[in-house]
């Protein structure tokens, strides 16, 4: 009997492994390749918009730096995936993970993930305009402080 207890995995460990596997799957769906591509496209569009007033040589350097930064960020993100999955496993109950996964596997969940890049692309001009407006307002505030 004692040998059986030592050799067989405890239910708690099996439950944690199951929960971690579900959290990993959830993270892969929510932050998988499609979302990564969307983030890259968004960042590229943002850099293109921000660098449009730069001379061609500086714009090329900024684009190169942006691409290198994105590669470094993605490599760091990929390295952090196990820790992120553990964070999700620690945060959500197994029942919640089952529900989240059921949603992502549903036609509506799949549509959300499939169309997220397009939605992000369509939202980017609005976000950029908001950022430009805030930047202009902050400049006005800072100019007021300097006086």
Secondary structure, DSSP 8 states (H G I E B T S, - for coil): -HHHHHHS--HHHHHHHHHHHHHHHHHHHHTSHHHHHHHHHHHHHHHHHHTTTS-HHHHHHHHHHHHHHHHHHHHHHHHHHHHHHHHHHHHS-HHHHHHHHHHHHSHHHHHHHHHHHHHHHHHHHHHHHHHHHHHHHHHHHHHHHH-
